Amino acid sequence: MPPPSSGGPAMVLVLNILSQYGVPSGVSGPLGVHRLVEALKHAFAIRMNLGDPDFVDVTKVVSDMLSPEFAKDLKKKISDERTFKPKHYVLNYFFGALMLSPSTGIVLNNEMDDFSIPMKSIGDHDVPPPAPANFIRPGKRPLSSMAPTIVLKDGKVKASVGASGGIFIIAGTTEVFLNHFFLNMDPLSSVLAPRIYHQLIPNSVLYENWTTVYDDHFEIPKETRDVLEKKGHVLAPIAGGMISQFIVQESYGKLVAVSDPRKGGFPSGY
């Protein structure tokens, strides 16, 4: 999906970085999670240069994000031993704006929060710096994180994956893709696996640790958290994140669909 959605280019950049480590061994275990976090931090740094192509020229930025050669250069900046501060790497909510229209009963979205605001982050290291390419202008579309993804093999559709969840969409959709196509998990396990999130600023790893209203518990293993902390990552638990939908075309012609149980979803076929 092209800009002003940033999900597609960001996912491709992360996957191009990680594919250089070897599949599946290079993206497995706690070290694989560390590499994923570092790739996400680089992707979100580059993402700050995106905006509505009707207002800013993002041709070079998108071209770089889709380039395997550009990904190789970024991989050279990743250390397996430690993470770095944001300068090393050159919000939506479940109930939108938390406002209900009295005339329609519709819960309003908070899409305007997808714009960058000048001077918003001055003195606050937990807020991303202003991104001029995504400043508010009349008629301008805000940068989004939508990442509807169709996977092709030999010119035929192999799978589709997408999600809701605002800024968490990019990391979560990438993880579902990695789980199935890199780590060889079945579709259900790919969606059920606990997730981590990073958006560069604030410089902290958000990891799932929660029990849903349906009594399903999701938590990144302590072993993985310990390894990440030893590498300098600051970790914080999160009760929530992105909600995924995943459909896979199996080799024998059968469609396998998974609707994320985190929100009580279940697939329906017709």
C-alpha positions in Angstrom: 0.0 0.0 0.0 1.6 3.3 -1.1 2.0 6.5 0.9 0.4 8.1 2.8 0.4 4.6 4.3 3.9 3.8 5.6 3.1 0.2 6.5 4.2 -1.5 3.2 7.6 0.2 2.8 8.4 -0.2 6.5 7.6 -3.9 6.4 9.7 -4.5 3.3 12.6 -2.6 4.8 12.5 -4.7 8.0 12.2 -7.9 6.1 15.0 -7.0 3.8 17.2 -6.4 6.8 16.3 -9.6 8.6 16.6 -11.8 5.5 20.3 -11.1 5.5 20.8 -13.0 8.7 19.6 -16.3 7.3 16.3 -18.1 7.7 15.2 -19.4 10.1 18.2 -19.5 12.3 19.2 -15.9 12.0 15.8 -14.6 13.2 15.1 -17.3 15.8 15.2 -17.0 19.6 16.1 -14.0 21.8 18.8 -12.9 19.4 16.3 -12.9 16.5 14.0 -10.7 18.6 16.8 -8.3 19.2 17.6 -8.1 15.5 13.9 -7.5 14.8 13.8 -4.6 17.3 16.8 -3.0 15.7 15.4 -3.4 12.3 12.1 -1.8 13.4 14.0 1.1 14.9 15.8 1.8 11.6 12.5 1.5 9.7 10.7 4.0 12.0 13.7 6.4 11.7 13.3 6.4 7.9 9.5 6.5 8.2 9.7 10.0 9.6 10.6 11.2 6.1 7.3 10.0 4.6 4.1 12.0 4.0 1.3 12.6 1.6 2.9 12.4 -1.9 0.5 15.0 -3.1 2.3 17.5 -0.9 5.9 16.2 -0.5 8.2 14.2 -2.8 8.8 10.8 -1.1 10.0 9.0 -4.2 13.6 8.7 -3.0 12.5 7.7 0.5 10.2 4.9 -0.7 12.8 3.7 -3.2 15.3 3.4 -0.4 12.9 1.6 1.9 12.2 -1.0 -0.8 15.9 -1.4 -1.8 17.8 -4.5 -0.7 21.0 -2.6 -1.0 19.8 0.1 1.3 18.8 -2.6 3.8 22.4 -4.0 3.6 23.8 -0.6 4.6 21.4 -0.4 7.6 22.3 -4.0 8.7 25.9 -2.9 9.1 24.8 -0.5 11.8 23.2 -3.2 13.8 25.1 -4.8 16.7 24.2 -8.2 18.1 25.6 -7.2 21.4 23.7 -4.0 22.2 21.1 -1.5 21.3 21.6 2.3 20.9 20.0 5.6 21.6 17.6 7.0 18.9 20.2 9.3 17.4 22.0 6.2 16.1 19.2 5.6 13.8 18.9 8.4 11.3 -1.1 7.5 18.4 -4.1 5.7 17.6 -6.1 3.9 20.3 -8.8 1.1 20.6 -11.6 3.6 20.9 -10.3 6.4 18.7 -10.7 9.9 20.0 -12.7 8.7 23.0 -15.6 10.9 21.7 -19.1 9.7 20.8 -21.2 11.6 18.3 -24.5 12.4 20.2 -26.5 12.4 16.9 -25.2 9.2 15.3 -23.8 7.2 18.2 -20.6 6.6 16.3 -17.3 6.6 18.1 -15.1 9.1 16.4 -11.6 8.2 15.1 -8.6 10.2 16.1 -7.0 10.2 12.7 -5.6 13.8 13.1 -3.2 12.3 15.7 -1.5 10.6 12.7 -0.1 14.0 11.7 3.1 15.3 13.1 2.9 18.6 15.0 5.6 21.3 15.1 7.3 21.7 18.4 5.2 18.9 19.9 8.2 17.0 21.3 10.4 19.8 22.6 12.0 18.6 25.9 10.1 15.3 25.8 12.3 12.3 24.9 9.2 10.0 24.8 7.6 11.9 21.9 8.9 11.6 18.3 10.5 14.8 16.9 8.5 16.9 14.4 8.4 15.4 10.9 7.9 18.2 8.4 6.8 15.8 5.6 3.8 14.9 7.8 2.8 18.3 9.1 -0.9 19.3 8.9 -2.0 21.1 5.7 -5.5 21.8 4.3 -6.6 18.7 2.2 -3.5 16.7 3.2 -3.8 13.1 4.2 -2.0 12.0 7.4 0.7 9.3 7.4 -0.8 6.0 8.5 0.6 2.6 9.5 -1.8 0.5 7.6 -0.1 -2.5 6.1 -2.6 -4.7 4.1 -0.3 -7.3 2.7 -0.7 -9.8 -0.2 2.0 -12.4 -0.5 2.7 -13.9 -3.9 4.6 -17.0 -5.0 5.2 -17.7 -8.6 2.6 -15.1 -9.5 -0.1 -16.6 -7.4 -1.6 -15.5 -4.1 -0.1 -17.4 -1.2 -1.4 -15.4 1.7 -2.9 -12.1 2.9 -2.3 -10.5 6.3 -3.5 -7.2 7.8 -4.2 -5.6 11.1 -5.7 -2.8 13.2 -3.9 -1.1 16.0 -2.5 2.2 14.8 1.3 2.6 15.3 1.5 -1.1 16.4 0.4 -2.4 13.0 3.8 -2.3 11.3 5.6 -4.4 14.0 2.7 -6.8 14.6 2.0 -7.5 10.9 5.7 -8.0 10.3 5.8 -10.5 13.2 2.9 -12.6 11.9 4.6 -12.7 8.5 8.0 -13.7 10.0 6.4 -16.3 12.2 4.8 -18.1 9.2 7.2 -17.5 6.3 10.6 -17.3 8.1 10.0 -19.4 11.2 7.6 -22.0 9.6 4.9 -21.6 12.2 1.4 -22.7 11.2 -1.1 -19.9 10.6 -2.8 -20.1 14.0 0.5 -20.2 15.9 1.8 -17.3 13.8 -1.1 -15.1 15.1 -1.1 -16.5 18.6 2.6 -15.9 19.2 3.2 -13.0 21.7 4.5 -9.8 20.2 6.9 -7.0 20.8 6.7 -3.4 19.5 9.1 -0.6 19.0 8.7 2.8 17.3 12.2 4.2 18.0 10.8 7.0 20.2 10.2 6.4 23.0 13.2 4.2 23.1 11.6 1.2 24.8 10.5 -2.2 23.8 6.8 -2.8 24.5 6.1 -6.5 25.1 2.8 -8.3 25.5 1.9 -9.4 29.0 -1.8 -9.5 29.4 -4.8 -11.7 29.8 -7.7 -10.9 27.5 -11.4 -10.8 28.6 -11.6 -14.2 27.0 -8.9 -15.5 29.4 -6.2 -16.0 26.8 -2.8 -15.0 28.1 -0.1 -13.5 25.9 3.4 -12.9 27.3 6.9 -12.7 25.8 9.1 -15.3 27.6 11.2 -14.2 30.5 14.3 -15.7 28.8 13.8 -13.4 25.9 13.2 -10.3 28.1 16.4 -11.0 30.1 18.5 -11.2 26.9 17.0 -8.0 25.6 17.7 -6.2 28.9 21.3 -7.4 28.9 21.7 -5.8 25.5 20.5 -2.4 26.9 16.9 -2.5 25.9 14.4 -0.8 28.2 11.3 -3.0 28.4 7.7 -2.2 29.4 4.7 -4.5 29.4 1.7 -3.7 27.4 -1.9 -5.0 27.7 -3.0 -4.7 24.1 -1.4 -4.0 20.7 -2.4 -4.9 17.2 -5.1 -7.2 16.1 -4.3 -9.4 13.1 -6.2 -11.2 10.4 -4.3 -13.9 8.4 -5.3 -16.1 5.4 -3.0 -18.7 3.9 -3.5 -20.6 0.6 -2.2 -24.1 1.4 -0.3 -26.1 -1.2 -3.3 -28.5 -1.5 -5.6 -25.7 -2.4 -7.3 -25.2 1.0 -7.7 -21.7 2.5 -6.7 -21.4 6.2 -8.0 -18.3 8.0 -7.2 -17.0 11.4 -8.9 -14.1 13.1 -6.9 -12.8 16.1 -8.5 -14.2 19.4 -7.1 -11.2 21.3 -10.3 -9.5 20.3 -12.6 -12.5 20.2 -12.3 -12.9 16.5 -13.1 -16.1 14.6 -13.0 -16.7 10.8 -16.0 -17.3 8.7 -16.1 -19.0 5.3 -18.6 -18.9 2.5 
